[in-house]
Amino acid sequence: MKHLKQISVKWKKQLLLLSVILCGLLICMGAAQNNTPNDWENQELVGINRLEPHATMMIYPDVESAKKAEAIATMEDRTKSPWCKTLNGDWKFQFSPQISERPMGFFETDFDDSGWDTIPVPSNIEMQGYGVAIYTNVTYPWSGGGRSIAPSIQSPNSHVGSYRRTFEIPQNWDGRQVNIIFDGVNSFFYLWINGQKIGMSKDSRTVAEFDITDAVKPGENQIAVQVFRWNDGSWLEDQDFWRLSGIFRDVYLWSPDSLHIYDFQVKTPLDDEYKNGQLVVDFTVQNKTNQTDNVTLSAELLDASGNQVVSPVEATFNAWPNGESKHTIYADVKDVKLWSAEDPYLYRLILTLKNSSGKLIEAIPVNVGFREVELKEGNLLVNGKRIFIKGTNRHEHHPIRGHYVTPADMIRILR
């Protein structure tokens, strides 16, 4: 009996020790969970549900529309396509001086924003009378926070702008994909559509694109965006310039087909005499259907007057279901007119995609310049000629609009 009692005491001690260890583990797990950085402080996170980047483009329903469009793709030109809808304009807006003061349920469709202000998009909120525009070139305008290097929520000027508006999906978009593009938001934002959280993005100077097909519905839809002034990426974006925030570039919807030229790259290598060139186009075709489709890609090159330079080149191949297919097409171009800074001559390339029935799915215009850039014996050559680069860097900045710079502003500065 005495032996059994000793064993019992021994087991009680071991159980007690095990309990202490388990409690310690649970406390540590809880602490680790509590120490999980916020999205805007998480250095491992640059975006949620953002689509992969691709070439800037706009799609048109026919070749003639693509030929008439300006391939520089300003918002005015984009909206000439029936597959594009701008969300620029007045949005409902609320300013929160600190992150901790931001509204938490404002994205719900039944939220009452009747008492909110309105703000133009695109714009910087500081240029609209909210918060303070900051200029400092050495000292960071925030403090580090806790275990991360992200701006602290106690930092001064850590404000948040909350945006809301409604929009309608055109009837002819029914059955098509619907994407939303933010050309620039400073510096971190969340996106909701009809109360559904879609994703988030950092990197204020990079396009953020999201697929919202499953979130939108016929008729009126509601969008909500919450923009944080600082995030951990602000440390990398710090420069000697005015610190401004908000949705400062265009916002728009566009609607690719389930068969779509998702990405492309145009290359124009020249021969050794810089006389003849080659047009090389790498395609990525996306097929979001459950069926393989035998698609046909075509590339037609026009000169600046709209005359055909070479006969259209085509390639036919299988676009695999629920995936991406890649292909490359080539065309020789004789006696090319070269692009240079003194004579920036541009050709017009029209890319088209047809399905297995021969139906034209989309046409995409692209401006193309033929030039060869080389580095030889320490010299920078363009089309075989040595060049000198004179100039300085500049930031996107306007004395009235802040970082919202229009195409007209850019052209005026260049002139």
N, C-alpha and C positions, 0 to 999 in steps of 0.2 A: 504493500500500500504506500509506504514511504517513497518507493521508487517511482510509482505512478504519479504521486503528488509532485515530485521533482520534475517529471516530464511535462506535467500540466503547467507548472510555473514557467518552464522553459518556453513552451508554446505560446503562453500568454505574452511573454516578453517579445517573442518574434513577431506575433500578430500586432503588438503595439508598435514595434519598429516599422513594420510594413505599412501600418496605417499612417504613421508620421511621414514616411516616404511618399505614399500616394497623395496625401494632403499637400505636401510640398510640390509634387508634380502638377497637381491641379492648380495651385496658386501660381506656379510659373507659367502654366499654359494660359491662365487667365490674364496674367500680366503681359505675356507675349501678344495675346489677342488685343489687349487694350493699347499696346504700343504699336499696333499696325498703323503705319502712316496713312494720313488722308491721301486721297487721289492726287491732290495738288501738291503734296509733299513727297510723293513716292517716286524716287529716282529710277525705279525699274519700269515705270509706267509712262508711256508717251501718248497713249490713246486707247479707247475701247470702241470696238466695232467700226473703226474707220476702214474704208475700202483701200485697197492697194493703190499707190499713186500710178498715174498714167499720163500720156501726152495730153496737153490742153487741146480741146476740140469742141466742135458743135456739129450735131448731126442734122441733116436735112432730108426731106422725103423724096427729092428728085435731083437730078444732075443740074438742071437749070437753076434751081434755087441755090445750090452750092456754088455755082459759078458766079452768081450775083452777090454772094455774101462776102464780107470782108473777113479774111482768115485770121486777122489779129484778135477777133472774138471780144470786142467790147460788149458791154451789157446791151447797148442799143442794138448791136448787130446780132447778138445771140438770140434776142427775143423775136427776131424775124423768123426764126424756126418755130414751127408748131409744136416742137418737142421741148420748148424751153419756156419757163415762167419765172419772172423776177419776183423776189420777195423784198426788194428795196422799197423804202417808203416809211411811213410813220408806224412805229410800234408802241405799244403800251410799255411803260418803264417805271421801275422803282429803284431808287438809290439806297444802298445800305453802307454806312461808313465803315463797318467792320464785318468780317466773315461771320462772326458769331451772331450778327444781327440780321442776316439775310432771311427772307421768307422761305419756309420749308415746304409748304404745300401749294405754292403758287402755280404749279404746272397742271393741277387738276382742271378738267374741262369746265367744272362748275364754279371755279374760283372767281370771285367778284373783283375785277380790276377797274371798276368804274371810277374809283378815286385816284387812280394812278396818273402820272404825267404821260406825255407822249414824247418820243425822241426819234429823230430821223436815222434811218439805216441806209447806207453806211455813214458813220460819224464816230468821233471820239467823245466820250461822255464828258471829259474835262472841258472840251470846247463848247459843250452845250450847257455849262454852268454847274456841273456836278463834280465834286472832288477838286483836287489841286493838281495842275500840271507841274511836273518836277523836272528841273534841269540840274544834273550833277554829273561830272565826268570821271571822278575818282572814287568818291564815297558811295557805297551802295545805298539806295534809298529805302532799305529795309534791314531788319535784324535777323540773324539766324535763329532757327527754332528747334530746341530740343536735340534729339539724336540725329535729325536730318539737317541738311543745309538749307532747307526751304525757308521762305519768309515766314515769320511767326504771325499767328493771328492777332497777337498784341501789337504788331508793328503799326506805326502810324501810316495812314493812307492805304491800308489793306482793304480797300472797298470792293463791293460786289454790285454789279448791275444786273437786274432781273428784267427780262424782256418777254413780251407776249404779243401775239397777233393771230388772226385767222386767215385762212386762204382756201381756195377751191381748186380741186383737181379738174382739168378740162375733160369733157366727156370722151373725147377721142383718145385719151390716155388709158381707157379701160382695158385691162388685160396686159398692159405694158409694165415694165419696171419703172419705179419712181425713185430717183436719187435726189439728195439735197447737197449743195456745195456751199461752203463758207470759204471765200477767197482769203480772208484774213480776220482773225479775232485775237485781241491782245488781253490776257495772255493764255487763259485757261477757261474752258467752258463745258458745261453739261447741256445736252439736248434732249427734249421730250417732244413727242408728237401724240396728240390726243391723250395726254396723261401717261403715255408709255415711255419709259426711259429708253432712249436709243443708244446713247454712248457719250463719250467725252473726247476732248482733244487738247493737247498742248502744242507748242511750236507755232507762234503767232504769225509767222511769215510763210507758212506752208499751207496749201489747200487742204481742207478737211472735208471729205466726202462720205456720206452715209447712205445706205440703202434703207428707205423708209416704206417700201412697197407694202409690207404686211401691216403697217401701222396706220396708213391713210385709208379713207373711205370715200364713197361718192358724196358730193355736196361739200359742206363746210367742214374744214379741219382746223385744229388749233395747234400752234407751235409755241413752245416755251424754251427760252435759253437763259442760262445763268452764267455770267462772265465774271471771273475773279481777276483782280488786277495783277497779282503776283502768283507764281508757282515755282517749284524747284528749278524749272528750266529758265526762269528769269535771270539766274546767275550766268547762264551761257549766252543769253540774248542781250546782256548788258553792254551798252555802247555809250559813246559820248553824244547823246541826243536827248530830245525831250521824251520823258516817260508819259505816255498816254495810253488809255485803255478803251475797250469797247469793241463793237462789231464795226471795224473801220474799212472793210472792203465789201464787195458785192456778195449778196446771198441770192441763190436761185435754185429752182427745181429744174431737172431735166429728165427726159423719159426715153432711155434706150429700149430697143426691142429685146426679146429673149435671145435673139441672135444678134450679136453686136461686135464691131471692131473695138475691143476694149482698150487696146494700146497699139502704138506703132512708132517706129523710128525711121527717119529718112536720112540716108547718107548719100553724098555726092562726090565720090573720089574722081580725081582728074588724072589724065595721062601725064607723062614726063614733060610734055611741051605745054601743058595747061591749056590745051585746045579742045580736046574731046573729053567728055565726062561719062559717068555711069550713074544712073538712078537706081538706088538700092533701098527697098522698103521692107522692113521687118514688121510682120503683123502678129497680133495676138487676138484671135477670135474667141469670144465667150459664147457658150451655148448653155442657157439656163433651162432647156427643156429636157425631157426624159428620152428624147429620140435623137439618133445620129442624123445629121443633115449634111448633104453634099453641097457645100457652099462654093461660090465663085467670087474671088476678089479681083478687082480691076483697078489699074492706076493709069490715069490719063494726064499727060503733061501739056500745059498750055503756056504760051509766052505772055508777056505783059499786055499784049493787045487781044488776048483771048484766042489766038490761033494755035491749032494743034501742032506740037513739036515732033512727037513720035506717036505712032499708032498705040492705042491702049494695050497694055500687057495684062494678061489674066492668069490666074492660077485657080484650079478647082481641086478641092480636097475635102476630106471628112472633118466636120466639126463634132467632136465627141460630146455625148450627153452629159450635162451637169459638170462641165469642165471647160478647159481652155485648150485651144489648138494653135500652134505657131507655124508660120510659113514666111518665106522670103521671095520677093519677085525682083527682077532686074530688067533694066532697059538701057541700051546704049544711046547716048545723046551726042550728036556731032556738032562741032563748031558752037560750043556753048558760049553764052554771054556771061562773063564772070561777074560775081558779086565783089565789090570792094567798098571801103568807106566812102570813097569819092563818088562811086557810082553803084549804089546799093540795089542792083537789078534783081528783081524777084520773078520767078516763074510761079504759076499756079498749078498745084497738083490736086486732082480730084480723085479721091478714093471711094470706091463703091463696094457694096456687099449685096449679093443676091443669094436667095435660098435655092433648094433643089428644084423648085418649080419655075425658076427664072424670075421670080418676083424681086424687084429692087427693095431691099430692106432699109438702106441708108446710104447717103452720100456725104462725104466729109471734105471740105476744102482745106488745103494746106499751102502756105507760102513757102517757097523753096529757093534758096540761093546756092549757086555752084561756086565753091571756093575751096582752096586747099591751104590749111594752116600747118606750118612746119617749124621745127627748131633745128637749125643747121649751123654748126661751128659758132654757137653762142648767139646766133641771130634769129630773130623772130620773123618768119616769112609768111606772107599772104600771097598766094598764087605766084610763088617764086620770087617775090620782091620783098626786100627788107623794109620793115616799118618801125616807126617809133610811136610809142603811146604816150600822149600828153593828156593830163587831166587829174582829177581828184575824185575821191569817193563822195557821194552825197546820200542823204537820207530822204526817204519819202516824207516830205513835210511841206505844208502850206500854211501861210500866216493866219488864215481864217479857219480852214477845215482841219488843220492838224495833219495827221497821217493819212487822211482820206484825200488821195491825189487822183484827179480825173485824167483820162487820156489827153484832153486838151491841155492840162497843166504840163504833162510830160513833153508834149510836142513843143509847147512854148519855151520850156527850159532848154530843150535840145537846139532850138533855133537861136 
